[in-house]
Amino acid sequence: MSVPPGTIIVNADDFGQSSVVNRAILTCFSGGLISSATIMANMPGFEEACDMAISNQLTDRIGVHLNLTDGWPLVPELRSNPALCDASGRFRRFRSRLLLKSDRAMIAAEVAAQIQRCRDAGLPLTHADSHQHVHNEPMVLLAILPVLKQLGIRYLRISRNMDVLPALSAKRLAKSCFNRWIAFHGLQGTDYFGTVEN
């Protein structure tokens, strides 16, 4: 999603999560309150969100909100993976952990499936981020970077870098390393990322 230097981008996450969220995001688009949105391909409001984006000529402002922490995986085999899903087969809230190579392969397959579902629905996808910032987890990032590059996603949300943190704090250093890792692998992001509070 190429923009002129100095541009402030306001992105709405969770497009497709539900009809209520979809209507709120469309209202924000109509009111000029947001620049873009990212869509959840595995959630109940996905098809409605796609229809809204297409009928309102917003497809060039929609990215993918990769979801590995809520709802049902699109890849059926993933539902029986206890590292990523609960006993019912739904995604569990991700906790930092080492992941087996097979787990990372399943994450890669799910990310590819979510991207493909969006494109099949008529959304070219301009950028990516993730639900609950799960792509900030090193093991997850390791799994998804090759997929994003292979599928032509050039822009990925960086880790929040507008927090007021001590210069040498472990958290700040970790965020800096994460952002450099993204750039090293050829993906682009904004110079800064934060919340409204930042």
C-alpha positions in Angstrom: 0.0 0.0 0.0 2.2 2.8 -1.3 1.6 6.2 0.3 3.4 9.6 0.2 6.0 10.2 3.0 4.6 11.7 6.1 1.1 10.2 5.6 -0.8 9.0 8.7 -2.6 5.7 8.1 -5.5 4.8 10.3 -6.3 1.1 9.8 -9.4 -0.6 11.3 -8.7 -4.2 12.3 -11.4 -7.0 12.5 -13.3 -6.3 9.3 -15.4 -9.5 8.9 -15.6 -10.4 12.5 -19.3 -9.7 12.7 -22.1 -7.7 11.1 -21.9 -5.1 13.8 -18.2 -4.6 13.3 -18.6 -4.5 9.6 -21.2 -1.7 9.7 -19.1 0.3 12.1 -16.0 0.0 9.8 -18.1 1.0 6.8 -19.4 4.0 8.7 -15.8 5.0 9.5 -14.9 4.7 5.8 -17.9 6.8 4.8 -17.0 9.5 7.3 -13.3 9.7 6.3 -12.2 8.5 9.7 -10.0 5.6 8.5 -7.6 5.0 5.6 -7.9 1.2 5.4 -9.1 -2.0 7.0 -7.9 -5.5 7.4 -10.3 -8.4 7.0 -10.6 -11.7 8.9 -11.1 -14.6 6.4 -12.3 -17.2 9.0 -15.0 -15.2 10.8 -18.8 -15.1 10.4 -19.0 -11.6 8.8 -16.4 -12.3 6.1 -18.7 -12.6 3.1 -20.7 -9.5 4.1 -17.5 -7.5 4.6 -16.3 -8.6 1.1 -19.7 -7.5 -0.4 -19.4 -4.1 1.4 -15.8 -3.6 0.2 -16.7 -4.4 -3.4 -20.0 -2.4 -3.6 -18.3 0.6 -2.0 -15.2 0.5 -4.2 -12.9 -0.1 -1.2 -11.1 -3.2 -2.4 -7.8 -1.2 -2.9 -7.9 -0.3 0.8 -8.4 -3.7 2.3 -5.6 -5.9 3.7 -5.8 -9.3 5.5 -6.1 -9.5 9.3 -4.4 -12.9 9.8 -6.2 -14.8 12.5 -4.6 -17.6 14.5 -6.2 -16.9 17.8 -10.0 -16.8 17.3 -12.7 -18.8 15.5 -12.2 -21.9 13.4 -9.2 -22.6 11.2 -9.8 -22.8 7.4 -7.4 -25.7 7.2 -9.3 -28.7 8.7 -6.1 -30.6 9.8 -5.2 -27.7 12.0 -8.3 -28.2 14.2 -6.7 -31.3 15.8 -3.4 -29.6 16.6 -3.4 -29.1 20.4 -0.6 -26.6 20.2 -2.8 -24.2 18.3 -6.4 -25.3 18.9 -8.6 -26.3 21.8 -10.5 -29.6 22.2 -13.4 -28.3 20.1 -11.1 -27.4 17.2 -11.2 -23.7 17.6 -8.1 -21.5 17.8 -6.8 -21.0 21.3 -5.3 -17.8 22.5 -1.7 -18.0 21.5 1.0 -18.1 24.1 4.7 -17.6 23.4 6.2 -21.0 22.9 8.5 -22.9 20.7 6.7 -24.5 17.9 7.6 -27.7 16.1 8.4 -27.5 12.4 5.1 -29.3 11.7 3.2 -26.6 13.7 4.9 -23.9 11.7 4.0 -25.7 8.5 0.3 -25.7 9.6 0.4 -22.0 10.4 1.9 -21.3 7.0 -0.9 -23.4 5.3 -3.6 -21.5 7.3 -2.1 -18.1 6.4 -2.0 -19.1 2.7 -5.7 -20.3 3.0 -6.8 -17.1 4.5 -5.1 -15.0 1.9 -6.4 -17.1 -0.9 -10.0 -17.0 0.4 -9.8 -13.2 0.4 -8.5 -13.1 -3.2 -11.1 -15.6 -4.4 -13.7 -13.2 -3.0 -12.4 -10.4 -5.1 -10.0 -8.7 -2.7 -6.5 -8.2 -4.1 -5.1 -7.4 -0.6 -2.8 -4.5 -0.1 -1.2 -5.2 3.3 -1.2 -7.6 6.3 -1.4 -7.5 10.0 -2.7 -10.0 12.5 -5.4 -10.5 15.2 -4.0 -9.8 18.7 -0.7 -9.1 17.0 0.1 -12.8 16.9 2.6 -12.2 14.0 4.8 -10.5 16.6 5.6 -13.9 18.0 9.0 -15.0 16.6 7.8 -18.6 15.8 4.8 -17.3 14.0 6.7 -14.7 12.1 9.2 -17.4 11.1 6.3 -19.4 9.7 4.5 -16.7 7.8 7.2 -14.6 6.2 7.9 -17.0 3.3 4.2 -17.3 2.7 3.7 -13.5 2.5 6.6 -13.1 0.1 5.5 -16.0 -2.1 1.9 -14.6 -2.3 3.0 -11.1 -3.0 2.0 -9.4 0.3 4.6 -6.6 0.4 3.5 -4.6 3.5 3.3 -6.0 7.0 2.5 -4.2 10.2 5.5 -3.5 12.3 5.7 -3.9 16.0 4.5 -0.9 18.1 7.4 1.5 18.3 5.7 4.6 19.7 5.5 3.4 23.3 7.4 5.4 26.0 10.0 2.8 26.9 13.5 3.1 28.3 16.1 3.1 25.5 17.7 -0.1 26.6 14.7 -2.0 27.9 14.4 -5.6 26.7 10.9 -5.0 25.3 12.1 -2.0 23.2 15.1 -3.9 21.9 12.9 -6.9 21.0 10.5 -4.7 19.1 13.4 -3.1 17.3 14.8 -6.5 16.3 11.4 -7.6 15.1 11.0 -4.6 12.8 14.5 -5.0 11.5 13.8 -8.7 10.8 10.7 -7.7 8.7 12.8 -5.2 6.7 15.7 -7.7 6.3 13.2 -10.2 4.6 12.1 -7.6 2.1 8.8 -6.6 3.5 7.8 -3.0 4.0 6.0 -1.3 6.8 5.3 2.1 8.2 8.1 4.1 10.0 6.0 4.2 13.2 3.1 2.2 14.6 1.0 2.9 17.6 -2.5 3.2 19.0 -4.7 6.3 19.5 -3.3 6.6 23.0 0.3 6.7 21.6 
